[in-house]
């Protein structure tokens, strides 16, 4: 039942290499390492942590690595496990960005990425509409995200300021305005 930081890091690094298939598909891989191979916890404890990880917002691999790392080695364990889980994706994106930068002046590459844009927009729009529906954004209050997008796009406002303003506005609305409505 060895719980060294290096083994924890390597385990989640290897798991992070396989995150292309999605979070819930990784559960058997995580379980085979955490429960069977290293015996860091029993099946019941693992199932409890995975249930908590699945109920939290965010990527399953990140949530699971944080919870398992914390269970094994507290805060340093969480940081070690999550770094191991994130590093493969970060390195992949870094290499991709470097390769893209080498060819960004190439007409064919530029045309290819220009052609991919509508598909990417469609992939982003559908979840956005689903999220808006679940957040009860209606035509009466859709001016908030639309206004934020226009401020960013037309006026070049930094998105961080939009997020801060939305947070403050949401707090004020929830604390002072909404409770008085009936």
N, C-alpha and C positions, 0 to 999 in steps of 0.2 A: 504494500500500500504506500508506495513512494509518492510523495506530493511535492517534489522539488519544483522550483520556478521554471527551470529549463525544460522539464518534462511537460509541465502544464503549458508552456509556450509552444513547444514543438507539437503537442497534441492538437491544440487549437489552430496552429498554423496549417497543419495537414488537413484539418477539417475545413479551414478557410479556403484551401485550394479547391474544394469541391462545392463551393456555394453557388455554382452556376445553376443548380437544379432547384433552388428554392429552399426556404426554411424548414418546412415540415418533412421534406424528403431527407433532411440531414439528421433527424432524430435517431434513426437506427445506427447511424455512424457514430454519433455522439455517445449513444448508449453503449455501443460495443467497446468504446474506449473507456468511458467513465465507470461503467458498472462491471463489465466483463474483464477487460484487459488489466486495468489498474486498480479496480475495486475501491475506488474513492468513495463510493456510496452504494447502498443497496437499491434494488429496483423500485421500491416504494418511495424512497427519498428522491430518486431521479425523476420518477413520474410526477411528484409534487413540484419539483423545480421546473420541469418542462411545462406543466400546467400554468404555473405562474408566468413563465417566460412567454407562453403563447397568449396569455391574457393581457400582457403589457404592449403598448404601442411600440413599433419598431421591428427591426429584423430579428427573426428567431435566433439566428446564430449569435448575434450581439447580446440579446437578452440572456440566452442560455450561458454564454461564456461569462458574462458578468455574475450571474447567480452561482454558477458552479465554481468559478474562481473565488468568489467571496466565501462560499461554503468551505472551501479547502484552505485558503490562506488569507482571508479577510480582504481588505482594500488592495493590498499589493497583488494578491491572487487575482482579483477582478481585473486590475490593470494589465497584468501579465496575460491572462486569457484573452481579453478583448483585443489587446495589441496583436497577439498571435492570430486571432480570427480576422482582423482587419488588414493586416500587412499584405497578404497575397493580393487582395483586390486593389489596394493602394499601389503596389508595385506594378500590377498589370496596367492600371490606368496611367501610371507614370511612363511606362515603356510605350504604351499606345500614344500618349501625348508627344513624347520625343520622336517617335516614328512619324506621326502626323506632321509635326513641325518640320521635319526634313523634306516632306513632300507637299506642303501646303501651297507652294507656288506652282505645282503641276496642274495644268488645265483639266486633265482627266480626273484627278483626285478631287479638285474643287467642284467640278460638275457632278461627280458622284455624291459628294456630301450635300450639294444643293438639291439633288434629286431625293435624298433621304429625308430632308427636312419635313415635307408634308406628312410622311409616315410617323415621324417622331412627334409632330404636333398632334396627330390623331391619337397616338398612344398616350399623350399627356392630357388631352381634352376629355376623353371618356372617363378616366378616374376622377378628373376634376369635377365633372358634372355629377358623378355618383357621390362624391364627397360633399358637394354643394347641396345635393338633395338630402343627404343624411344630416347635414348641419342646418337644415331648414332655411336655406338661402332662397328667397323668393324674389319675384320681380320688384317687390316693394323695398327690399334691402340689398339687391344685387349691385347697387351703386357703390357699395363699399369695396368689394374686390375689383370691380371694373375701374373705379377711381384710382385705386392703388396701382393697378396695372398701367393705367394711362400716365400717372405721375412718374412711374419708373421709365416707361417707354418714351414718352414725349419730352418730359422735362429732365430726364436723367437723374431723378431723385434716387439716392442709395436705398436699396430694399430694406436695409437695417432700420432706417428711419420710418419706413412704412410699417414694419413689424412692431416697432416700439409704439408708434401712434395707434395702431390697431389694438395693441395690448392695453394701453391706457384708456382708449375709447371703450373697449370691452369691459374693463374694470369699472369705469364710471357708469356705463349702461347697466351692468349687473348689480352694482351697489346702490345706485341712486334712482335710476329711471325705471327699470323693469319691475322692482317690487311694488311700485305705486300703480302699475297698470293692472286692470282686472278684466 
